[in-house]
């Protein structure tokens, strides 16, 4: 039981060290941006982050109910 626990802790610690190599040994190193909005390929396809889209939608909430119904009807067709 103790050997299994120590082996597991060693594997986890080794993986964390491997993940941190870029941060520790590269000048100005940081984790890569894994956010969808940070991907050039996704931006070219027009795919954005749900959080960003939600933020934009909340800022542009000045729609009337009729305008929202028309938008929903257009998207369902």
Order of alpha helices (4+ residues) and beta strands (2+ residues): alpha-alpha-alpha-alpha
